[in-house]
């Protein structure tokens, strides 16, 4: 219709695993929202940020694969590494593990802190997130005030990530977690829940030991301790598909294609 009217073709970018979001809702609310998504996206052209998100759109919402194109988020590795060299006097002098992400249910700070209780390494956990009272209460309830630093959101988080011993992602769902890509580009080892979607696409081939089951604090703690003792080979992660030039080419192909399909 847009083409017939002489209008540009509109593509919707889907950046999260929608069915996983729905599972967090009460049943009736989830049903209504699923129907709303189906009506909104029925026949629409969609850019999914990962293969997992694309699969979820097909299987979770019943959309046709010809509607969907997978194009990764762009990663400017050179710029990121340059930013990581910037002085940052607030970074702790002692070794630390880092988590980056807003304070929200899907990020599972509760799971992360439960795991950190079990970790015996002589270092601190740095959280780049807002110092919400609920988060501070979680830390205090677990007796972790001396082992956790809430550093707030940082305009330039890359020096923090680059100097960390390990980055941990504890989420229940994502779309394509850029922070894992950024850590890999900075050669900072990663441990992540094997959540939908993205971590397995990034780490599964080169670093399967970096992935742990979801909602398992013991497994997460064991993986953290193992990674701190035997550094995973994060340098083996292939980032070429995420480079900005590759992503730009994918969008150029999309702009000149007909009805599209998977890229």
Secondary structure by P-SEA (a helix, b strand, c coil): ccccccccbbbbbbccaaaaaaaaccaaaaaaaaaaaaaacccbbbbbccaaaaaaaacccccccccbbbbccccaaaaaaaaaaccccccccccbbbbbccccccccaaaaaaaaaaccccbbbbbcccccaaaaaaaaaaccccccccccccccaaaaaaaccccccccccccccaaaaaaaaacbbbbbccccccccccccccccccccccccaaaaaaaaaaaaaccccccccccccccaaaaaaaaaaaaaccccccc
